[in-house]
Amino acid sequence: MLQVSGTLRLFRHLNYTLKHCYRLSHLRHWNTMATKPLNFFSGPLVWIDCEMTGLNPRKDKILEIAVLITNGNLDIVDEGLEFVIKTDKEALDGMDEWCKNQHGQSGLTKACLESPHTKEYVSKEVLDYVKKWIPQQRIGVLAGNSVHADRSFLVEEMPELVDWLHYRIVDVSSIKELSRRWYPQRGIPRQAESSHRALDDIRGSIRELQWYRKNIFVPSEPPAQAAASSRSVSPKSPQSPTQKSPRR
């Protein structure tokens, strides 16, 4: 009996090690990671995806959150964070059928019951992580697919994080819908089937925006030249963005 128990422990350890090694090897496919914090001119994007018990931010809860940060060129700066939040059985049993089936199949429900991480702990870790890479408040822009929904939950459960970020968002879903209408000849790729686990979904969103940047947002001049032209615009010019309403 003792020998069987020891074998099971060894198997679980090897299984965890293999998964960890796979994750590290997967990360090597991303662009070179940054070594210093990002500033305004880096155009930082804070990619966040949450898995929830439902769609109502006033009564449903965040089960899982993942964060990845890129610069404005969509180069990832770090391997990111991913946390499963400890959730009681009563809250999980109260989910609708879609959530029960999806989170059950993905393993998230079981992970929530076993997680040691409270919402308070996760909130602090995520905020500290964002501040580490973006030490200046309100220059990091929230990004993701239909990320307004994630933001509505963050407003309820992690307001300090929302306050640290810029009020604008980059919603890949909006870009997708406009591209389908305006550039149907470009053959907009179908979104890959989602695992409905937070970190996988974020990576998919970044890959999707990289495709739109390469195939839709094709610059008429080299990016460096375009940036120089943008900086040469006089602040007092009628075309200057500073003359517009500050909250657009």
C-alpha positions as CSV (number, residue, x, y, z in Angstrom):
1,M,0.0,0.0,0.0
2,L,2.8,2.4,0.9
3,Q,4.6,1.6,-2.4
4,V,1.4,2.4,-4.4
5,S,1.0,5.7,-2.5
6,G,4.6,6.7,-3.2
7,T,4.2,5.8,-6.9
8,L,1.1,8.1,-7.1
9,R,3.0,11.0,-5.5
10,L,5.8,10.5,-7.9
11,F,3.4,10.4,-10.9
12,R,1.7,13.7,-9.8
13,H,5.1,15.4,-9.3
14,L,6.2,14.3,-12.8
15,N,2.9,15.4,-14.3
16,Y,3.2,18.9,-12.7
17,T,6.9,19.1,-13.9
18,L,5.9,18.2,-17.5
19,K,3.2,20.8,-17.5
20,H,5.5,23.5,-16.2
21,C,8.2,22.7,-18.8
22,Y,5.6,22.8,-21.5
23,R,4.5,26.3,-20.4
24,L,8.1,27.5,-20.4
25,S,8.8,26.1,-23.8
26,H,5.5,27.7,-25.1
27,L,6.7,31.1,-23.8
28,R,9.8,30.9,-26.0
29,H,7.6,31.3,-29.0
30,W,6.7,34.9,-27.9
31,N,8.8,37.9,-28.8
32,T,11.8,38.9,-26.7
33,M,10.6,40.0,-23.3
34,A,11.4,43.4,-21.8
35,T,13.9,44.0,-19.0
36,K,12.7,47.4,-17.8
37,P,9.4,49.1,-16.9
38,L,7.3,50.6,-19.7
39,N,6.6,54.4,-20.0
40,F,4.0,56.4,-21.9
41,F,6.0,56.3,-25.1
42,S,6.0,52.4,-25.0
43,G,2.2,52.5,-25.4
44,P,1.7,49.7,-22.8
45,L,-1.3,47.5,-23.1
46,V,-2.5,45.5,-20.1
47,W,-4.2,42.3,-21.4
48,I,-6.7,40.9,-18.9
49,D,-9.1,38.0,-19.1
50,C,-11.4,36.8,-16.4
51,E,-13.5,33.7,-16.0
52,M,-16.6,34.3,-13.9
53,T,-19.6,32.5,-12.4
54,G,-21.9,34.4,-14.7
55,L,-22.3,37.7,-16.6
56,N,-23.8,39.9,-13.9
57,P,-21.0,41.8,-12.1
58,R,-23.3,42.7,-9.2
59,K,-24.0,39.2,-8.2
60,D,-21.5,36.9,-10.0
61,K,-17.8,36.6,-9.1
62,I,-14.4,36.3,-10.7
63,L,-13.1,32.7,-10.6
64,E,-9.9,33.2,-12.5
65,I,-7.8,36.1,-13.8
66,A,-4.8,36.3,-16.1
67,V,-2.7,39.3,-17.0
68,L,-0.2,39.8,-19.8
69,I,1.5,43.1,-20.7
70,T,2.7,44.2,-24.1
71,N,4.1,47.4,-25.5
72,G,2.4,49.2,-28.3
73,N,4.0,46.9,-30.9
74,L,2.4,43.9,-29.2
75,D,5.7,42.6,-27.9
76,I,5.1,40.7,-24.7
77,V,7.2,41.9,-21.8
78,D,6.8,39.0,-19.3
79,E,5.3,35.6,-18.9
80,G,2.4,37.1,-17.1
81,L,0.2,36.1,-14.1
82,E,-2.6,33.6,-13.7
83,F,-4.6,33.1,-10.5
84,V,-7.5,30.9,-9.6
85,I,-9.5,32.4,-6.8
86,K,-10.8,30.3,-3.9
87,T,-14.5,30.0,-4.3
88,D,-17.0,28.2,-2.0
89,K,-19.1,25.3,-3.3
90,E,-22.4,27.3,-2.8
91,A,-21.3,30.0,-5.3
92,L,-20.2,27.3,-7.8
93,D,-23.4,25.4,-7.4
94,G,-25.3,28.6,-8.2
95,M,-23.8,29.0,-11.6
96,D,-26.0,28.6,-14.7
97,E,-25.8,25.4,-16.8
98,W,-23.4,26.8,-19.4
99,C,-20.9,27.9,-16.7
100,K,-21.3,24.6,-14.8
101,N,-20.6,22.6,-17.9
102,Q,-17.8,24.8,-19.3
103,H,-15.9,25.3,-16.0
104,G,-16.5,21.7,-15.0
105,Q,-15.0,20.4,-18.3
106,S,-12.0,22.9,-18.2
107,G,-11.2,21.9,-14.6
108,L,-11.7,25.4,-13.3
109,T,-14.5,24.5,-10.9
110,K,-12.3,21.9,-9.2
111,A,-9.4,24.4,-9.2
112,C,-11.5,27.0,-7.4
113,L,-12.4,24.6,-4.6
114,E,-8.7,23.7,-4.1
115,S,-7.2,27.1,-4.6
116,P,-5.5,28.7,-1.5
117,H,-5.7,32.2,-3.1
118,T,-8.3,34.7,-1.7
119,K,-9.7,37.5,-3.8
120,E,-7.9,40.0,-1.6
121,Y,-4.5,38.3,-2.2
122,V,-5.1,38.0,-5.9
123,S,-6.1,41.7,-6.2
124,K,-2.9,42.8,-4.5
125,E,-0.7,40.5,-6.5
126,V,-2.2,41.6,-9.8
127,L,-2.0,45.3,-8.9
128,D,1.6,45.0,-7.8
129,Y,2.5,43.2,-11.0
130,V,1.0,45.9,-13.2
131,K,2.7,48.6,-11.1
132,K,6.0,46.8,-11.5
133,W,5.9,47.0,-15.3
134,I,3.9,50.2,-15.6
135,P,4.9,52.4,-12.6
136,Q,3.1,55.5,-13.8
137,Q,-0.7,55.6,-13.2
138,R,-3.2,55.9,-16.0
139,I,-0.9,55.1,-19.0
140,G,-1.5,51.4,-19.2
141,V,-4.6,50.7,-21.4
142,L,-6.8,47.7,-20.7
143,A,-7.0,45.3,-23.7
144,G,-8.7,42.0,-24.6
145,N,-11.7,40.5,-26.4
146,S,-15.0,42.0,-25.2
147,V,-12.9,43.4,-22.4
148,H,-15.6,45.8,-21.3
149,A,-17.2,42.8,-19.6
150,D,-14.0,42.0,-17.7
151,R,-13.7,45.6,-16.7
152,S,-17.2,45.7,-15.2
153,F,-16.2,42.9,-12.9
154,L,-12.9,44.5,-12.0
155,V,-14.7,47.7,-11.1
156,E,-16.7,45.7,-8.5
157,E,-13.9,43.4,-7.2
158,M,-10.6,45.1,-8.0
159,P,-11.3,48.8,-8.1
160,E,-7.7,49.8,-7.3
161,L,-6.5,48.0,-10.4
162,V,-9.1,49.8,-12.6
163,D,-8.0,53.2,-11.0
164,W,-4.4,52.5,-11.9
165,L,-5.2,51.9,-15.6
166,H,-6.3,54.4,-18.3
167,Y,-10.0,54.9,-18.8
168,R,-9.7,53.9,-22.4
169,I,-9.7,50.3,-23.6
170,V,-8.6,48.3,-26.7
171,D,-11.3,45.9,-27.5
172,V,-10.2,43.4,-30.2
173,S,-13.8,42.3,-30.7
174,S,-14.6,45.8,-32.0
175,I,-11.7,45.7,-34.5
176,K,-12.9,42.3,-35.6
177,E,-16.5,43.5,-36.3
178,L,-15.3,46.5,-38.2
179,S,-12.8,44.5,-40.2
180,R,-15.6,42.1,-41.3
181,R,-17.7,45.0,-42.5
182,W,-15.0,47.1,-44.1
183,Y,-12.4,44.6,-45.3
184,P,-14.3,41.3,-46.0
185,Q,-11.9,40.6,-48.9
186,R,-9.0,40.2,-46.4
187,G,-10.4,36.9,-45.3
188,I,-10.8,37.6,-41.5
189,P,-9.6,34.5,-39.7
190,R,-12.0,32.6,-37.6
191,Q,-11.3,32.9,-33.9
192,A,-9.7,29.7,-32.6
193,E,-11.7,27.5,-30.3
194,S,-11.4,28.8,-26.7
195,S,-10.4,26.7,-23.8
196,H,-12.2,29.2,-21.6
197,R,-9.1,29.4,-19.3
198,A,-7.9,32.9,-18.8
199,L,-4.3,32.8,-19.9
200,D,-5.0,30.8,-23.1
201,D,-7.7,33.3,-24.0
202,I,-5.4,36.3,-23.6
203,R,-2.7,34.8,-25.8
204,G,-5.3,34.1,-28.4
205,S,-6.4,37.8,-28.2
206,I,-2.9,39.0,-28.7
207,R,-2.3,36.8,-31.7
208,E,-5.6,38.0,-33.2
209,L,-4.6,41.7,-32.8
210,Q,-1.2,40.9,-34.3
211,W,-2.9,39.5,-37.4
212,Y,-5.1,42.7,-37.7
213,R,-2.0,44.9,-37.3
214,K,-0.2,43.0,-40.1
215,N,-3.1,42.6,-42.5
216,I,-5.4,45.6,-41.8
217,F,-3.5,48.4,-40.1
218,V,-0.8,48.5,-42.8
219,P,1.1,51.8,-42.4
220,S,1.5,54.1,-45.5
221,E,5.0,55.0,-44.2
222,P,7.5,53.2,-42.0
223,P,6.4,53.2,-38.3
224,A,9.4,55.2,-37.2
225,Q,8.7,57.9,-39.7
226,A,5.0,57.9,-38.8
227,A,5.9,58.4,-35.2
228,A,8.2,61.3,-35.9
229,S,5.5,62.9,-38.0
230,S,3.0,62.5,-35.2
231,R,5.4,64.1,-32.7
232,S,5.9,67.1,-35.0
233,V,2.3,68.2,-34.8
234,S,2.0,71.5,-32.9
235,P,0.0,71.3,-29.7
236,K,-1.9,74.5,-30.8
237,S,-2.8,73.1,-34.2
238,P,-6.5,72.7,-34.9
239,Q,-5.8,69.1,-35.8
240,S,-4.1,68.4,-32.5
241,P,-5.7,65.7,-30.4
242,T,-5.2,67.9,-27.3
243,Q,-7.9,70.2,-28.6
244,K,-10.5,67.5,-28.4
245,S,-12.5,66.5,-25.4
246,P,-10.2,64.8,-22.9
247,R,-12.5,61.8,-22.4
248,R,-12.9,60.1,-25.7
